[in-house]
Amino acid sequence: MYIMNKLLYKPVLKVLEERDVRVAGGQEQAKKLVEDGQEIFGAYNQKLHGAKLDAVAVKNATRKESIDQANAIIDEARAKAETIVADVQKEMAEEIARVKKELEPELGIMASTIAQQILGRKVA
């Protein structure tokens, strides 16, 4: 029994214990890897969420900037149009005044001619 214990049982028990230790170590290592994976996944999700928030903020800022630029361009165009309209109205008023001045001396003659044609006789 002593020889069998020395040659067979103890080496087999030793191998079984080593296997148990390796299996337990492998299980612990697997648990650790799972925990590490979950931490990495959580950090990834947080970074992804932060990146999405940043992207939305950049998008909103860009949209606001674009709207502001468009409004500035529209305001500038409106001001130019108003200036052009005012200039044209001023030129038209000046032209009307000039034409009235030119036609004023001939107004009496035209009125007399029109009256003669309507009445069919000479007007004094």
C-alpha positions, 0 to 999 in steps of 0.5 A: 500500500505504501508503494502504491501510495507513493507511486500511484495515488500521490502523483495522480492526486497531485495531477488532479490538484494541479488541474483543479488549480488551473481550472480555478485559475482559468475561471478567475481569469475568464471572470476578470476578462468578462469584467474588463470587457464590460468596463471597456464596453461601458466606456465605449458607450459613454464616449459614443454618447459624448460624441453624439452630443458633440455632433449635435452641438456642432450641427446646431451651431453650424445651422445657426451660423448658416441661418445668421449668414443667410439673414445677413445676406437677405438684409443686405440685399433688401437694403440695396433694393430699397436704396435702388428704389429710392434712387429711381423714385428720386430720378423719376421725380426730377425727370417729371419736374424737368418735363413739366418745366419744359412743357409749361410754356407750351401748355397754353398753346396745347390747351388752345389747340385742344379747345379748338378741336373740341369746339370746332371754332377758334378760341380766344 
